[in-house]
Structure formats: C-alpha cells, structure tokens
Amino acid sequence: MRIGKEASLPVTGGERQLKVEDVQEAYIEQKDRLVGAIDTTKTILGELREFNKSEWVVRYPTLQEQSEVDDAASSKSKPRRSIRRSLSFADDPSNQTEVVYTPTRQGLTRAVTLASIADAQEDSSELTPTEESDKEAAEGERLLPDKIGDFSILRLDLKLGPHGSSTSPAALVSQLEKGSIANLLDERIGAAVHHMDKLRLRVEDTSSKVLVTGDLNSGKSTFVNALLRREVMPVDQQPCTTAFCEVHDAAENNGVEEIHVLKDGVPYSISDEATFSRVSLTDLENIVVDNEGAQPVLKVYLADSRATSESLLSNGVVDISLIDAPGLNRDSLKTTALFARQEEIDVVVFVVSAENHFTLSSKEFLWNASNEKAYVFIVVNKFEQIKNKEKCRRLVLEQIKQLSPRTYEDAEDLVHFVDSAAALRPYTANPAFDDLESSLRSFVLVKRSKSKLQPVSTYLTNLLTDIDLLVGANAIVAQTDMDRATDDLNRAKPVWEKMKNGRESLEDALEIVEEDGANTTSNKTKAILGAALERVGQGQPGVDNAISLPPFPGFFGLWDYARDVRRTLLASLDAAVKLAEDEARITTTAGVKKIGLLGDQNLPEGVERSRRVFMPEAMFSVRSGKNGGLNRHRSSSTASAVVAGGVYNLGIGLSQRSDMLETSFLDLFDFNHHLWVHFGDGKADAEEDNEKSPTAISILSVGVGALTMVGGKAIGIRSLIDGAARISELIADESARRWAAPVIGAVVIGATAYFILELPNSIPRTIGRRIRASLVKVEDNATEQELFVNAHAGRVSRETRKVLRLASWDLRERFRTAMEERGKEVRDAEELEKQARRALSYFHEVEAKTGAVRDEAGLLGVL
Ligand SMILES: Nc1nc2c(ncn2[C@@H]2O[C@H](COP(=O)(O)OP(=O)(O)OP(=O)(O)O)[C@@H](O)[C@H]2O)c(=O)[nH]1
C-alpha cells in the first residue's frame, strides 16, 4: 500500500477509524521496507566501495546536453524518442561519448546506453515509437531537465585547491586524476552510508512531537487537558503558561509521573540526572506560571489511563508527545516559531479562540508555519458559546484560506471547531472532539510518514538513481575496455602464437644460414688458394689476372730474376687470398640478405627491422685497437707459422715479408729435385720437399752446383775441377776411378749445360715449389695439412661466421623482444578483458540489485 496524499483524504465516522488503522499499518509496513532498503543499499554501497578499491577504479561520469547543432542535426535526420547526452568522465572530460539516457518509470530510474547500441536496437526493432514511450521520454525530460547527468547525493564537489579559481567544471576536473576522483567518490559514498545510518535511526525512532500553540488565552492548556482527559496543565482566565510543557507517556519514565525541568543549554537525557531537575506533578502550576520572562522547557511524564486505541500519547505505533507552548504575543512569537521549526516537531496544532479569530501575532505565526510545514492542524476552540456558528465557521475558514491555502484544501480534516472545556466534562458525548482526536492521530501518522519516511524515500530514490547512473556509465567503460581488450587479443594473440611456433624453425634457419655461409666460404677459399698454390708450385702466378712473371733478363741477371720471380709469385698468392676474401664477401652478403629475409618473414608487423647496414668492405679489415695500433692478436696464433691474419690488405702480405722474400741459392738450382725429376724414377712428388735430408747425390749436386755458380759469386773453374776430382776420389775402386772420372766430368758438364738452358723455366718452378713447400707442411700423422690454405680458410670463414652470427643475433634479439612485447600485450589484454568482464557483470548485478531495492521498498510511489 502506498502512503500518499490520498491517505489523508477526508473521511468520517467509522470510515475514519478504519483509515487511521490503515494508515498505521501502512506506516509500519513502509517503515520496515525502508529500513530493509536502507540496509540493502548500504550493502550495495559497501560492495561498491570495496570494488572501487580492489578491483576497478570507478569512474565519475558527467552527462551533458549536446550542443544545439548536434541536436538539430540528429532530430532532422531521425526523430528520437530518447534523450541524448554526451557522456564524459571527470578524469578525462574532453573525451565524450554519445549516450542515450532513458528515463523509465516516471523518471525515477535512469538507464544509460551507448547511442550506437541504442540506435542499432531502434533500427532493428523497426517499431514506430509508441505514444507511451514518447510520453515517458517527454516525462523524463520534464522531470529531470536540469538534473540529467548530475548526481544529487554522490555529487562530487570537484574543486581545485586554493589556486583553482576557474569555475568551468571541465577546467576544474581536468587536473584531477582517475585515482583521486575514485577516492573522492569513496569519501562521498562513505558519507552517504553514514547519512543512511542516521536516517535509519530516525525511521526506527517511534517518537513524534505535536506542538500546541496559538493565541494567548485561546484555551491551549484546556485543549491539551481535553486530549489527555485530565486536568494537568494549569488553566487560568488570564494568560498563564510561560513554559514549554512537553507531555510524555509516563511509560517512558519507568511509569513514574513527574516533571523534569531541563537545564538551560544542556542537552536533555532522561538517564542523566545532571541534565534536569526533578519536580513533583503537583508543583506544575507554580513552575508554569511563575517564570519572570524566562520560558523553561519541561518534560511532563503522565500515565495515560486510556486504552491504546484511544490514547494519543501511547497509541502503539508512535509515541506522541504534546507540547503546550506559551501563548503567542510579541515576545513569545519568535521563540515559539523557532520551536515549531525543529525537525522533531511533526505536527503543529494551532489553537484559535472562536471568539477572537486570528490576532496579528497568530496570523504571522500561521503564515510562516504553513510555509514551512505546509499543513497546520487548526483547532477553533470555545466554539460552544458562539451563537452564529455558521458565520463563525465561514469567517475562520476564509481567514485560513488566506493564511494557509493547503490547510484550507483539507479543511475537513485539518480544521476543527470544538469546545475543549466541554470535552473535559465527564460522561458527555462530544463527537466533534472525538472526530478531532481521530483526525489528529491520523494526521500525526501521515505527517510522520511525510516527515520521517518521505525524506528516507527521497534520499534512497536519489541515491539509487545515482548508483544507477554511476554503474551504468561505468558499465559502458567496462564494455569499451572489454571490446578493446578483445580487439587487442584478436590482433596480438595470433601474432604471438605464430612467433611462439616459429621460434624454433627460425633458430634452425639461422643456424643453417650461419653454417652454410661459413662452410661455403671455407670451401671456396680452400678451392681458390689450393688452386693458386698448385699453380705457384708449377711456377705460374696463382691467379690469372694482372700478374705475370718478369721477363728473363739473361744469365747475368739471374739473381735479381730469382728475387723478382719470388716476389711476383708471392704477390699472386696475396691476390688469391684477396680473391678468396672477395668471394667470402659475396657469400656473406647473401647470408646477411637471407637473414634479413628471415626477419621479414618472422618478425611481426610494426617491429623495427635491423638498422645495421652490412658493409662487406669492412670485412677483413683491421680495426684500431685501444692504443690506436693495429689489432694483430687475431692472427697472432698463425702468423708465426704461416702467413695469415687480417693484415694482408695493408700491405703486409706474403710479398712483403722479408723472410719470404729472401732469395736463396736453392732458388736457382734445386739439384736434388732436378735429379729426381729428370733422372730419377719419376716419383719426384713424394720426395720433392725433403730438403732437409740430403742424400749422397744431393751432396754431389751441391758440389756440381758450386761449379756453376755465376753472377759475381762464381767459383773458379779450378774449384770445379777440384770438386770433381774430390768426388771421383770418393770412388775407391781404382779401375772404376779410371773410367768414372771422364764420365762424371761429361755428365756434369752436360747437365750443367742443360740447367743453364732450362733456367728461365726452371727458376719460377723452383721458386714456386719452394714457396709452396714453405707454405705446406706434412704432419706426423701423414695427413697433409696445408696450413696456408687451411689457415686462410679458417680465418675467412670465421670472419663470415662472425658477421652472420652478429646479424642473426640481432634478429634473434629483435624476435625475442618482439615476442616478449606481444606476450605482454596478450597477457595485459587478457587481464584487462578478465577485469572488464568481471566489472561489467558486477555493474549489471548492481543495476539489478538497485531495481530490486526500489521494487521492494515501494519507492516508486512515494513522492
Ligand atoms: N467556554 C470555554 N472556555 C474555555 C475553553 N477553553 C478554555 N477556556 C477558558 O479560557 C481561559 C483560558 O484558558 P487556558 O486554557 O488557560 O488558555 P491558554 O491558551 O492555555 O492560556 P495561556 O497559555 O495562558 O495563553 C480559561 O478560563 C478557560 O476556562 C472552551 O473550550 N470553552
């Protein structure tokens, strides 16, 4: 059942009694509902605060009217039945979203939907707006024209500190952060919870105060006595009441009838003796009458002998206390007016004498009181003595119409013409006064609903509406976040997974590129240098291009010739090394390109590719060491054994090495070799390098060689013959010696002639062979390790590997970083999605809860 204005509709007799009971019942019912609603709302707010702290920073929305241009545009294109607002948040005022505000149930609830969604729904339903919904929207617009988008209870006073002088809300809040707004909101919610506690106490409080006031001598005390059916308050023909007498049921004072005189300025507490002084009931008259100028406040505790259904003080629902105030005159008007304005005064009963009607003071009081309390209960007393009752009634009502129009409207209920003195007479029926009593009880209850329950209803309604707006707007944020998170996930997750799956194959591919590059370079170097060495071994330049042997200068330039040949052959080997390095550069470039390609294939879009530019020419160059000197350590391990390292291009190649350039006698004549080649069994190769184990014949050839030394270093022919004779002496056999000497001589001379003729061909070969021999070494385990070739192959392929490794390391790092970033993106998006999903369902839950509270508390009808 609803408690509304209609509850106080004029009814008479038995009907009225029924009405009073209905009102009582409805009051209790409504009170219980509201207490329940307060508790549930407190729980909702408590959870919201917790949620704000631990799960989701609740954003503070503002809804603003859209600019007129927008409105005009949208209304032209399509008739809207909903109210459009732009939604923004206090921490981000510039970011506005168009939303549709849908007032439902007479504007008491507010739903906020994204305009795009609302439009889609409107379009898809293809329903023409019904009259009903048009009306509803119009109603909402009318009901909350200025309030839309504004909070009433959870409103934040978003002002900046002492320097914040700007009054524009956007300017004020733009500096506020999300977190600090959430804190402000938390404080505001805390205050709302605190206020609800107070409201709850107030609703639960069953006491209600009725202030009886009126002109001097109008019969107020008599009226109070009549209500109590007991002559308690002193009555006199001349003005006597100078105190505010608050009459309570003695039950409140443990059944003891007595008077508590309140101490001025000390808040009264029945349980604290220090706040009042106790006076006997019989002394009431003295206290009330003898107060020179002062207007003390008394608590008069009276035992009401009447049944609860009749008693006004103790009626089972509300503990009514009657306050008999001093009569109004210039002095007391102010005090009484103040008293009447007190919050706990639910009803003002104004007693006016039928004889005098309203005096100036009473008019003034009534005018003010009716403005504040709207309804005033008026008792026109001493009515019995009036002769022309109708005229009196008409005149009084006319005056009331002027003074308190709303009271006049309900005059039948609120204006009573009685005689209090007559009501006090025992055993006399007084239906007019009974009617007054019934009306007063009903009025007190209805007024109580208004004064106690209504503020709670209003507060709760506003608060729930605020919560709806808050969670509605936050649900939009959560939905937006969720959509964004889903988008992010859809975008980042496949990329991340592709990277995760592709990581190993990328590793393998990089390994292969590295390995292939190094192997190819190594093989190519070996091939080039092997071939070059082979050619040099045969006395030809190691490479074709540009290098050719010097012309043979003739027999006398033999020594210089040998040196030039040696230099040329060595230079050709240097050129071969350079060729191998160039080849390596090409191979490395291809490898680097392949790695770049792998990067393109494996790195996700938007990831910066390597900015390193590979410079092939920088390969094999010598970097400056810390001291600015040449960094030779790289080649130091092999440099001593063979010519190697990265210093060749700077001119310290084979052809520059003094040890390699030294021309020796053996460069000219390598008898040992020649003998084997030309006179041996043709297996020269096996032995050709074995210079260090001279045989008898080689010794012989040295001797013979000595004979042919020419070019400034010649040995005399005598010595030659001596040598021959010495050799022949070696042969012990006398007879043999006899024929051997000429034979040997002939052979030596023939051979010498042959060698001399062959010199232009044999010198390069000899030198080449010697060079080759010096660069090739046979290890103990019989594996021929061509140090020159292998060392270069190793060095060149190492360099290639180094470059490729650097490039692939770079790619790996980029891949790893990008993968980590994508992984983080995915994790973040998943977390955001989870959080937003939880928040969204929480906000919807809150919306459902506020709806339930509203329904259960019957808040919709209370206005
Ligand atoms: N005939 C008649 N006399 C009444 C009625 N009510 C009060 N009186 C008389 O009017 C006089 C004043 O009555 P009170 O009850 O003292 O009036 P009051 O308004 O309380 O006076 P103050 O408090 O002093 O202003 C007394 O002599 C009462 O007997 C009534 O209903 N009928």
Ligand as a Chemical Component Dictionary entry (heavy atoms), coordinates in Angstrom:
data_LIG
# 
_chem_comp.id                   LIG 
_chem_comp.type                 NON-POLYMER 
_chem_comp.pdbx_formal_charge   0 
_chem_comp.three_letter_code    LIG 
# 
loop_
_chem_comp_atom.comp_id 
_chem_comp_atom.atom_id 
_chem_comp_atom.alt_atom_id 
_chem_comp_atom.type_symbol 
_chem_comp_atom.charge 
_chem_comp_atom.model_Cartn_x 
_chem_comp_atom.model_Cartn_y 
_chem_comp_atom.model_Cartn_z 
_chem_comp_atom.pdbx_ordinal 
LIG N1  N1  N 0 -16.136 28.105 27.428 1  
LIG C1  C1  C 0 -14.901 27.713 27.181 2  
LIG N2  N2  N 0 -13.908 28.247 27.849 3  
LIG C2  C2  C 0 -12.688 27.809 27.621 4  
LIG C3  C3  C 0 -12.442 26.828 26.644 5  
LIG N3  N3  N 0 -11.118 26.622 26.614 6  
LIG C4  C4  C 0 -10.560 27.440 27.507 7  
LIG N4  N4  N 0 -11.488 28.161 28.127 8  
LIG C5  C5  C 0 -11.240 29.144 29.103 9  
LIG O1  O1  O 0 -10.341 30.135 28.613 10 
LIG C6  C6  C 0 -9.448  30.526 29.597 11 
LIG C7  C7  C 0 -8.079  30.361 29.181 12 
LIG O2  O2  O 0 -7.815  29.028 29.090 13 
LIG P1  P1  P 0 -6.376  28.392 29.027 14 
LIG O3  O3  O 0 -6.502  27.009 28.729 15 
LIG O4  O4  O 0 -5.623  28.803 30.229 16 
LIG O5  O5  O 0 -5.825  29.195 27.853 17 
LIG P2  P2  P 0 -4.363  29.186 27.363 18 
LIG O6  O6  O 0 -4.376  29.386 25.904 19 
LIG O7  O7  O 0 -3.674  27.946 27.807 20 
LIG O8  O8  O 0 -3.726  30.409 28.078 21 
LIG P3  P3  P 0 -2.231  30.787 28.062 22 
LIG O9  O9  O 0 -1.478  29.552 27.965 23 
LIG O10 O10 O 0 -2.025  31.486 29.298 24 
LIG O11 O11 O 0 -2.078  31.617 26.875 25 
LIG C8  C8  C 0 -9.786  29.706 30.806 26 
LIG O12 O12 O 0 -10.578 30.484 31.679 27 
LIG C9  C9  C 0 -10.568 28.565 30.282 28 
LIG O13 O13 O 0 -11.529 28.115 31.231 29 
LIG C10 C10 C 0 -13.530 26.302 25.932 30 
LIG O14 O14 O 0 -13.393 25.460 25.054 31 
LIG N5  N5  N 0 -14.780 26.797 26.252 32 
# 
loop_
_chem_comp_bond.comp_id 
_chem_comp_bond.atom_id_1 
_chem_comp_bond.atom_id_2 
_chem_comp_bond.value_order 
_chem_comp_bond.pdbx_ordinal 
LIG N1  C1  SING 1  
LIG C1  N2  DOUB 2  
LIG C1  N5  SING 3  
LIG N2  C2  SING 4  
LIG C2  C3  DOUB 5  
LIG C2  N4  SING 6  
LIG C3  N3  SING 7  
LIG C3  C10 SING 8  
LIG N3  C4  DOUB 9  
LIG C4  N4  SING 10 
LIG N4  C5  SING 11 
LIG C5  O1  SING 12 
LIG C5  C9  SING 13 
LIG O1  C6  SING 14 
LIG C6  C7  SING 15 
LIG C6  C8  SING 16 
LIG C7  O2  SING 17 
LIG O2  P1  SING 18 
LIG P1  O3  DOUB 19 
LIG P1  O4  SING 20 
LIG P1  O5  SING 21 
LIG O5  P2  SING 22 
LIG P2  O6  DOUB 23 
LIG P2  O7  SING 24 
LIG P2  O8  SING 25 
LIG O8  P3  SING 26 
LIG P3  O9  DOUB 27 
LIG P3  O10 SING 28 
LIG P3  O11 SING 29 
LIG C8  O12 SING 30 
LIG C8  C9  SING 31 
LIG C9  O13 SING 32 
LIG C10 O14 DOUB 33 
LIG C10 N5  SING 34 
# 
